[in-house]
Amino acid sequence: MLIISYQQLARSKVPVATLKERAKANPKPMTDERDEFIIQLLHWFKGEFFKWVNTLPCSRCGSDKTVHAGVGVPNEEDRRYGAGTVELHKCTVCQSVMRFPRYNDRALFAVLLEYTGC
Ligand SMILES: [Zn+2]
């Protein structure tokens, strides 16, 4: 049951058509078409899927004047999806505190690989 929801989530996020186009457009592709797709998937996953930030923008007022405010306790949903740590970020404008669960669930990556046929 849980695996199916990971597959649905992965399928909704991976731009398969775009990655296939990039694989075909590569002037020096891998000999196996699936290997080339995986290379494109890894580049996308590392370079486009994630956005790296030092602190979270405020979800209440939109300010980027936030500071790291320590760690919090993971709630039930955080733990269900593998988050053992929750970072806290505080807005210096409106004083809101935002939670950022650090997920550590390898099942999502495994499903991505399964989805692509590896
Ligand atoms: Zn704020």
Residues whose N, C-alpha, C, O or C-beta is under 5 A from the ligand:
A	BS01	ZN	C58 R60 C61 G62 S63 C91 V93 C94 Q95 S96
